[in-house]
Amino acid sequence: MSNRKPRLIAVTHAKTDASENQTLRYEIIESVALLFIREQLRAGPFAGVVREIWPPSRDYKMNDKIHGSWSAVDRALTRYGYEVTANLTPSNVKKTVTGDGSAKKPEVAAGVRRLLGLAADYPFATDDESDACAIVLAWLIRENLIDVEEVG
């Protein structure tokens, strides 16, 4: 963020292999998070740490995987003295970034590009990366930490 105008500094994601056991996958997620946090803290402290709330699934295995991944990230954050400070709902993130609480992933990515002033064809590596940016942007807007044009 510069002069209340948001800008993309860094974004990443943890890619695991479904053939690996779940414990190893959590360790990989924690390692990626730990290194990412370390690198980003070189620029200074975080204003907050935000997470999108996972709506409970009827598939308990999916819930376990999401919560295990959250725990892996929480362990990395704790090592640097941080914790999640805000949780946003998916519909709130979508509404804030696109003007439509039921927007699809391509619309969310387009909203992120617009808010960050990125080219319309800016290539996020995955939907997870554009979603992460959307979550942060929604929080920054909610907290009145950035100036953006009205959405929707």
Z-matrix of the N, CA and C atoms (Angstrom, degrees):
N
C 1 1.440
C 2 1.529 1 107.73
N 3 1.310 2 115.63 1 131.69
C 4 1.437 3 120.51 2 179.64
C 5 1.520 4 107.97 3 -136.86
N 6 1.339 5 117.21 4 121.73
C 7 1.455 6 120.44 5 -178.47
C 8 1.517 7 111.78 6 54.34
N 9 1.322 8 116.80 7 40.26
C 10 1.471 9 125.08 8 179.86
C 11 1.525 10 112.95 9 65.26
N 12 1.330 11 117.06 10 12.65
C 13 1.461 12 121.00 11 174.73
C 14 1.528 13 107.13 12 -104.11
N 15 1.331 14 116.83 13 122.27
C 16 1.467 15 117.81 14 -177.83
C 17 1.522 16 111.64 15 -70.72
N 18 1.321 17 114.89 16 147.63
C 19 1.465 18 120.11 17 174.01
C 20 1.518 19 108.27 18 -144.97
N 21 1.300 20 114.96 19 148.37
C 22 1.453 21 120.56 20 -179.70
C 23 1.515 22 109.39 21 -80.96
N 24 1.318 23 115.88 22 120.28
C 25 1.460 24 121.39 23 178.53
C 26 1.520 25 109.67 24 -97.52
N 27 1.323 26 116.43 25 -48.40
C 28 1.469 27 120.53 26 -179.21
C 29 1.510 28 109.37 27 -161.05
N 30 1.295 29 114.97 28 148.22
C 31 1.465 30 121.45 29 173.75
C 32 1.526 31 106.93 30 -150.09
N 33 1.310 32 115.85 31 144.32
C 34 1.464 33 120.06 32 178.12
C 35 1.513 34 109.03 33 -151.03
N 36 1.286 35 115.63 34 177.47
C 37 1.462 36 121.13 35 175.43
C 38 1.526 37 108.23 36 -150.44
N 39 1.312 38 115.55 37 158.97
C 40 1.460 39 121.28 38 177.47
C 41 1.522 40 107.94 39 -102.31
N 42 1.303 41 116.55 40 121.25
C 43 1.464 42 122.52 41 178.91
C 44 1.515 43 108.18 42 -105.52
N 45 1.326 44 116.13 43 118.27
C 46 1.459 45 120.10 44 176.55
C 47 1.521 46 108.80 45 -112.47
N 48 1.303 47 115.32 46 168.56
C 49 1.460 48 122.12 47 -177.38
C 50 1.526 49 108.76 48 -107.92
N 51 1.322 50 116.32 49 126.87
C 52 1.468 51 120.61 50 -178.22
C 53 1.524 52 112.82 51 -60.07
N 54 1.310 53 117.71 52 -19.42
C 55 1.466 54 120.14 53 179.53
C 56 1.537 55 112.08 54 -78.55
N 57 1.333 56 117.04 55 -12.90
C 58 1.465 57 121.12 56 179.56
C 59 1.531 58 109.51 57 -84.70
N 60 1.324 59 116.87 58 150.91
C 61 1.462 60 118.32 59 179.48
C 62 1.531 61 109.39 60 -68.86
N 63 1.320 62 115.31 61 155.37
C 64 1.462 63 120.72 62 -172.34
C 65 1.526 64 112.34 63 -62.13
N 66 1.311 65 118.03 64 -35.92
C 67 1.472 66 120.62 65 179.11
C 68 1.521 67 110.81 66 -61.39
N 69 1.323 68 117.06 67 -44.40
C 70 1.464 69 120.75 68 177.67
C 71 1.521 70 110.38 69 -63.00
N 72 1.317 71 116.92 70 -40.65
C 73 1.472 72 120.41 71 179.65
C 74 1.533 73 110.80 72 -60.75
N 75 1.342 74 117.21 73 -40.50
C 76 1.465 75 120.08 74 176.98
C 77 1.525 76 111.09 75 -64.48
N 78 1.319 77 117.08 76 -38.66
C 79 1.466 78 121.08 77 177.90
C 80 1.532 79 110.81 78 -63.14
N 81 1.307 80 116.97 79 -39.99
C 82 1.472 81 121.11 80 177.85
C 83 1.519 82 109.81 81 -63.80
N 84 1.329 83 116.93 82 -45.39
C 85 1.468 84 120.93 83 178.75
C 86 1.523 85 110.24 84 -59.82
N 87 1.321 86 116.79 85 -45.34
C 88 1.469 87 120.50 86 179.09
C 89 1.528 88 110.76 87 -61.58
N 90 1.319 89 116.88 88 -41.64
C 91 1.474 90 120.73 89 -179.41
C 92 1.520 91 111.50 90 -64.52
N 93 1.322 92 117.10 91 -44.88
C 94 1.469 93 120.49 92 178.41
C 95 1.523 94 109.54 93 -61.97
N 96 1.333 95 116.65 94 -44.93
C 97 1.464 96 120.40 95 179.39
C 98 1.524 97 111.20 96 -62.11
N 99 1.314 98 116.47 97 -44.40
C 100 1.468 99 121.06 98 -179.39
C 101 1.527 100 111.21 99 -59.11
N 102 1.305 101 117.28 100 -47.20
C 103 1.467 102 120.80 101 -179.95
C 104 1.531 103 111.69 102 -67.54
N 105 1.333 104 117.02 103 -38.89
C 106 1.465 105 120.50 104 179.26
C 107 1.529 106 110.47 105 -64.84
N 108 1.323 107 116.48 106 -46.22
C 109 1.470 108 120.91 107 179.02
C 110 1.524 109 109.93 108 -59.96
N 111 1.306 110 116.14 109 -47.60
C 112 1.475 111 120.84 110 179.88
C 113 1.522 112 111.21 111 -55.42
N 114 1.315 113 116.28 112 -47.52
C 115 1.466 114 120.96 113 -178.67
C 116 1.528 115 111.39 114 -64.06
N 117 1.330 116 117.16 115 -42.85
C 118 1.467 117 120.19 116 -176.53
C 119 1.524 118 112.27 117 -72.24
N 120 1.309 119 117.71 118 -29.63
C 121 1.468 120 120.04 119 179.32
C 122 1.515 121 112.63 120 -69.10
N 123 1.311 122 117.82 121 -14.60
C 124 1.470 123 120.15 122 176.23
C 125 1.527 124 111.44 123 -62.30
N 126 1.328 125 116.22 124 -25.83
C 127 1.465 126 121.18 125 178.96
C 128 1.522 127 111.97 126 -85.40
N 129 1.316 128 117.63 127 -10.65
C 130 1.457 129 120.94 128 179.80
C 131 1.511 130 111.23 129 131.97
N 132 1.338 131 116.25 130 174.93
C 133 1.467 132 120.41 131 -176.24
C 134 1.527 133 112.45 132 -68.34
N 135 1.320 134 115.44 133 157.51
C 136 1.461 135 121.73 134 177.39
C 137 1.522 136 109.87 135 -80.79
N 138 1.321 137 116.35 136 142.09
C 139 1.463 138 121.17 137 175.04
C 140 1.525 139 110.39 138 -75.85
N 141 1.311 140 116.98 139 -26.16
C 142 1.456 141 122.22 140 179.57
C 143 1.516 142 109.28 141 -177.29
N 144 1.311 143 115.00 142 167.09
C 145 1.462 144 121.72 143 175.92
C 146 1.521 145 106.24 144 -127.98
N 147 1.322 146 116.35 145 120.65
C 148 1.459 147 119.97 146 -174.98
C 149 1.525 148 111.27 147 -117.59
N 150 1.318 149 113.72 148 153.10
C 151 1.459 150 121.20 149 -178.41
C 152 1.526 151 107.98 150 -139.69
N 153 1.303 152 115.20 151 145.27
C 154 1.459 153 120.39 152 173.25
C 155 1.519 154 108.21 153 -87.08
N 156 1.306 155 116.34 154 132.02
C 157 1.455 156 121.88 155 179.77
C 158 1.524 157 109.22 156 -68.78
N 159 1.307 158 116.06 157 134.40
C 160 1.463 159 121.91 158 177.07
C 161 1.520 160 108.14 159 -91.51
N 162 1.338 161 116.99 160 117.34
C 163 1.466 162 117.35 161 177.25
C 164 1.537 163 109.20 162 -67.63
N 165 1.314 164 117.73 163 131.17
C 166 1.461 165 119.53 164 -178.38
C 167 1.527 166 111.74 165 -52.89
N 168 1.312 167 114.21 166 138.04
C 169 1.457 168 122.01 167 -179.50
C 170 1.522 169 109.16 168 -104.00
N 171 1.306 170 116.17 169 153.74
C 172 1.469 171 119.80 170 174.55
C 173 1.522 172 110.75 171 -72.42
N 174 1.315 173 115.48 172 -16.02
C 175 1.460 174 121.50 173 178.80
C 176 1.528 175 107.75 174 -89.85
N 177 1.338 176 116.78 175 98.55
C 178 1.465 177 119.83 176 -175.02
C 179 1.521 178 112.02 177 -59.80
N 180 1.342 179 118.34 178 -29.30
C 181 1.463 180 120.27 179 179.28
C 182 1.532 181 110.70 180 -64.58
N 183 1.331 182 116.45 181 -37.35
C 184 1.468 183 119.66 182 177.89
C 185 1.529 184 109.91 183 -66.66
N 186 1.330 185 117.34 184 -42.30
C 187 1.468 186 120.36 185 176.79
C 188 1.520 187 110.57 186 -58.96
N 189 1.333 188 116.53 187 -43.72
C 190 1.466 189 120.43 188 178.99
C 191 1.524 190 111.20 189 -60.16
N 192 1.326 191 116.90 190 -42.40
C 193 1.468 192 120.56 191 -178.81
C 194 1.525 193 111.21 192 -66.09
N 195 1.310 194 117.03 193 -42.58
C 196 1.473 195 120.38 194 178.78
C 197 1.523 196 109.95 195 -62.98
N 198 1.332 197 116.74 196 -48.86
C 199 1.459 198 119.10 197 -178.29
C 200 1.524 199 111.90 198 -67.62
N 201 1.319 200 118.13 199 -32.77
C 202 1.460 201 120.81 200 174.97
C 203 1.519 202 111.21 201 -65.31
N 204 1.332 203 116.40 202 -39.87
C 205 1.468 204 120.94 203 177.38
C 206 1.523 205 110.77 204 -65.90
N 207 1.325 206 116.16 205 -41.96
C 208 1.463 207 119.98 206 176.90
C 209 1.522 208 110.19 207 -60.13
N 210 1.313 209 116.62 208 -43.76
C 211 1.457 210 120.89 209 -179.83
C 212 1.528 211 110.83 210 -61.73
N 213 1.327 212 116.80 211 -39.78
C 214 1.470 213 120.58 212 178.21
C 215 1.525 214 110.60 213 -61.03
N 216 1.317 215 116.73 214 -44.15
C 217 1.470 216 120.74 215 178.46
C 218 1.526 217 110.23 216 -67.70
N 219 1.330 218 116.58 217 -40.47
C 220 1.470 219 120.02 218 178.51
C 221 1.527 220 111.44 219 -59.92
N 222 1.337 221 117.38 220 -39.67
C 223 1.466 222 119.95 221 177.84
C 224 1.523 223 110.90 222 -62.20
N 225 1.337 224 116.44 223 -41.91
C 226 1.468 225 119.93 224 178.50
C 227 1.529 226 110.46 225 -64.48
N 228 1.318 227 117.36 226 -44.31
C 229 1.465 228 121.10 227 179.28
C 230 1.534 229 111.31 228 -60.66
N 231 1.320 230 116.07 229 -44.30
C 232 1.461 231 121.19 230 -177.31
C 233 1.523 232 111.80 231 -59.77
N 234 1.304 233 116.92 232 -34.92
C 235 1.471 234 119.76 233 179.85
C 236 1.525 235 111.82 234 -61.82
N 237 1.322 236 116.10 235 -24.82
C 238 1.469 237 120.18 236 178.86
C 239 1.531 238 111.68 237 -106.25
N 240 1.315 239 117.00 238 10.54
C 241 1.457 240 120.66 239 175.83
C 242 1.515 241 114.38 240 81.47
N 243 1.309 242 117.81 241 22.06
C 244 1.472 243 121.66 242 -179.84
C 245 1.510 244 110.95 243 -115.87
N 246 1.315 245 114.76 244 161.35
C 247 1.455 246 122.66 245 172.05
C 248 1.523 247 107.58 246 -148.62
N 249 1.310 248 116.13 247 165.66
C 250 1.460 249 120.29 248 177.93
C 251 1.520 250 107.60 249 -65.25
N 252 1.334 251 115.95 250 128.24
C 253 1.461 252 120.71 251 -176.59
C 254 1.521 253 113.26 252 -105.75
N 255 1.340 254 116.83 253 -13.34
C 256 1.468 255 120.09 254 179.53
C 257 1.522 256 109.51 255 -153.42
N 258 1.331 257 114.42 256 143.73
C 259 1.460 258 122.10 257 176.63
C 260 1.528 259 108.09 258 -122.68
N 261 1.315 260 116.99 259 127.05
C 262 1.460 261 121.87 260 -178.93
C 263 1.520 262 110.17 261 -115.44
N 264 1.321 263 116.43 262 146.41
C 265 1.460 264 119.84 263 177.09
C 266 1.524 265 109.88 264 -80.16
N 267 1.325 266 116.99 265 150.29
C 268 1.468 267 119.63 266 178.25
C 269 1.532 268 112.45 267 -56.15
N 270 1.332 269 117.53 268 -41.59
C 271 1.465 270 119.51 269 -178.38
C 272 1.523 271 111.34 270 -66.29
N 273 1.334 272 117.54 271 -36.12
C 274 1.460 273 120.32 272 177.47
C 275 1.520 274 111.21 273 -66.24
N 276 1.331 275 116.69 274 -41.96
C 277 1.468 276 121.07 275 178.06
C 278 1.528 277 109.53 276 -60.51
N 279 1.328 278 116.53 277 -49.11
C 280 1.466 279 120.74 278 -178.77
C 281 1.524 280 111.45 279 -62.20
N 282 1.329 281 117.18 280 -44.32
C 283 1.470 282 121.59 281 -179.82
C 284 1.528 283 110.25 282 -62.46
N 285 1.311 284 117.19 283 -43.78
C 286 1.462 285 121.15 284 -177.86
C 287 1.523 286 111.47 285 -65.99
N 288 1.321 287 117.78 286 -40.78
C 289 1.465 288 122.07 287 -173.32
C 290 1.531 289 112.93 288 -86.75
N 291 1.348 290 116.57 289 -30.38
C 292 1.474 291 119.12 290 -175.92
C 293 1.522 292 114.23 291 -119.07
N 294 1.325 293 117.10 292 -17.64
C 295 1.460 294 120.19 293 -174.29
C 296 1.518 295 112.07 294 90.19
N 297 1.338 296 117.62 295 -3.11
C 298 1.465 297 122.95 296 -177.60
C 299 1.525 298 108.70 297 -131.16
N 300 1.338 299 116.64 298 114.62
C 301 1.455 300 121.48 299 -177.65
C 302 1.512 301 115.13 300 -67.63
N 303 1.331 302 117.03 301 -7.74
C 304 1.464 303 119.54 302 177.92
C 305 1.537 304 111.23 303 -119.90
N 306 1.316 305 116.30 304 24.51
C 307 1.469 306 121.64 305 -179.20
C 308 1.524 307 110.95 306 -58.43
N 309 1.304 308 115.23 307 148.40
C 310 1.468 309 122.21 308 177.27
C 311 1.529 310 109.17 309 -87.47
N 312 1.330 311 115.59 310 167.09
C 313 1.471 312 121.08 311 -176.14
C 314 1.534 313 113.91 312 -54.76
N 315 1.338 314 120.25 313 -43.51
C 316 1.472 315 118.87 314 178.66
C 317 1.535 316 112.69 315 -62.44
N 318 1.329 317 116.37 316 -34.32
C 319 1.470 318 119.99 317 177.71
C 320 1.521 319 111.07 318 -69.94
N 321 1.327 320 116.90 319 -38.20
C 322 1.469 321 121.01 320 177.13
C 323 1.524 322 109.49 321 -63.65
N 324 1.332 323 116.54 322 -46.12
C 325 1.470 324 120.35 323 179.20
C 326 1.525 325 110.49 324 -60.34
N 327 1.326 326 117.29 325 -40.83
C 328 1.467 327 120.88 326 178.88
C 329 1.531 328 110.46 327 -65.15
N 330 1.332 329 117.44 328 -39.68
C 331 1.463 330 120.93 329 177.20
C 332 1.515 331 111.87 330 -63.63
N 333 1.317 332 116.15 331 -40.60
C 334 1.467 333 120.58 332 177.76
C 335 1.527 334 109.74 333 -62.80
N 336 1.324 335 116.59 334 -47.20
C 337 1.475 336 119.80 335 179.50
C 338 1.531 337 110.72 336 -58.66
N 339 1.327 338 116.42 337 -42.13
C 340 1.472 339 120.64 338 -179.50
C 341 1.525 340 110.66 339 -64.06
N 342 1.327 341 117.25 340 -48.82
C 343 1.459 342 121.07 341 -177.94
C 344 1.523 343 112.89 342 -64.74
N 345 1.334 344 115.85 343 -32.55
C 346 1.465 345 119.82 344 179.83
C 347 1.528 346 112.87 345 -89.98
N 348 1.332 347 117.12 346 -4.01
C 349 1.460 348 120.22 347 -179.24
C 350 1.518 349 112.61 348 69.91
N 351 1.334 350 116.83 349 28.91
C 352 1.463 351 121.16 350 178.72
C 353 1.525 352 109.94 351 -87.12
N 354 1.302 353 116.55 352 157.39
C 355 1.467 354 120.92 353 176.19
C 356 1.525 355 109.43 354 -59.33
N 357 1.318 356 116.70 355 148.13
C 358 1.464 357 122.15 356 -179.15
C 359 1.520 358 112.26 357 -58.57
N 360 1.313 359 116.76 358 -24.30
C 361 1.466 360 120.05 359 179.78
C 362 1.531 361 112.52 360 -105.17
N 363 1.344 362 117.05 361 17.59
C 364 1.469 363 119.61 362 178.22
C 365 1.523 364 108.51 363 -56.27
N 366 1.330 365 117.38 364 126.68
C 367 1.470 366 120.07 365 -173.55
C 368 1.531 367 114.65 366 -91.58
N 369 1.311 368 117.04 367 101.33
C 370 1.460 369 119.19 368 168.98
C 371 1.519 370 106.71 369 -72.26
N 372 1.321 371 117.07 370 142.88
C 373 1.465 372 120.69 371 -178.04
C 374 1.526 373 111.77 372 -66.59
N 375 1.331 374 116.30 373 -33.97
C 376 1.462 375 121.42 374 -179.94
C 377 1.522 376 109.12 375 -148.74
N 378 1.336 377 115.70 376 166.37
C 379 1.461 378 120.34 377 172.64
C 380 1.521 379 110.09 378 -62.33
N 381 1.334 380 117.02 379 -30.82
C 382 1.466 381 120.39 380 179.18
C 383 1.524 382 111.09 381 -59.86
N 384 1.315 383 117.54 382 -37.56
C 385 1.466 384 120.10 383 -179.72
C 386 1.521 385 111.61 384 -68.39
N 387 1.323 386 117.64 385 -45.47
C 388 1.469 387 118.92 386 178.80
C 389 1.528 388 110.42 387 -67.69
N 390 1.337 389 117.52 388 -35.74
C 391 1.465 390 120.57 389 176.36
C 392 1.531 391 110.86 390 -62.98
N 393 1.335 392 117.23 391 -42.08
C 394 1.468 393 120.66 392 178.60
C 395 1.524 394 110.74 393 -61.16
N 396 1.313 395 116.13 394 -42.19
C 397 1.470 396 119.89 395 177.85
C 398 1.523 397 110.12 396 -63.41
N 399 1.322 398 116.92 397 -40.49
C 400 1.466 399 120.94 398 179.55
C 401 1.523 400 111.08 399 -61.69
N 402 1.325 401 116.95 400 -41.34
C 403 1.462 402 121.24 401 -179.88
C 404 1.526 403 110.17 402 -62.52
N 405 1.324 404 116.52 403 -45.76
C 406 1.467 405 120.37 404 179.49
C 407 1.526 406 110.46 405 -65.08
N 408 1.324 407 117.08 406 -44.87
C 409 1.469 408 120.12 407 179.42
C 410 1.527 409 111.27 408 -60.99
N 411 1.323 410 117.34 409 -42.55
C 412 1.469 411 120.61 410 179.39
C 413 1.529 412 110.37 411 -60.84
N 414 1.325 413 116.73 412 -40.57
C 415 1.467 414 120.01 413 178.80
C 416 1.527 415 110.99 414 -67.90
N 417 1.327 416 116.92 415 -44.18
C 418 1.467 417 120.45 416 179.15
C 419 1.528 418 111.22 417 -60.67
N 420 1.325 419 116.86 418 -39.03
C 421 1.465 420 121.37 419 177.75
C 422 1.523 421 109.68 420 -67.25
N 423 1.341 422 116.15 421 -47.22
C 424 1.470 423 120.89 422 -179.83
C 425 1.521 424 111.72 423 -58.55
N 426 1.327 425 116.63 424 -39.29
C 427 1.464 426 121.47 425 -178.31
C 428 1.528 427 112.35 426 -85.03
N 429 1.325 428 117.25 427 2.13
C 430 1.462 429 123.10 428 -179.61
C 431 1.537 430 111.51 429 56.88
N 432 1.328 431 115.78 430 42.89
C 433 1.449 432 120.83 431 179.53
C 434 1.538 433 112.69 432 -99.20
N 435 1.327 434 116.20 433 -10.19
C 436 1.468 435 120.71 434 177.49
C 437 1.527 436 108.83 435 -135.38
N 438 1.304 437 115.32 436 159.09
C 439 1.463 438 121.85 437 174.78
C 440 1.517 439 107.52 438 -105.78
N 441 1.340 440 115.48 439 127.57
C 442 1.453 441 121.35 440 177.32
C 443 1.518 442 109.24 441 -139.50
N 444 1.318 443 114.96 442 156.38
C 445 1.456 444 119.48 443 174.64
C 446 1.516 445 108.46 444 -71.86
N 447 1.327 446 116.00 445 152.77
C 448 1.463 447 120.25 446 178.78
C 449 1.523 448 110.49 447 -55.84
N 450 1.319 449 116.11 448 141.24
C 451 1.454 450 123.26 449 178.53
C 452 1.508 451 108.77 450 -100.78
N 453 1.329 452 115.15 451 141.21
C 454 1.480 453 120.49 452 174.59
C 455 1.469 454 110.35 453 70.15
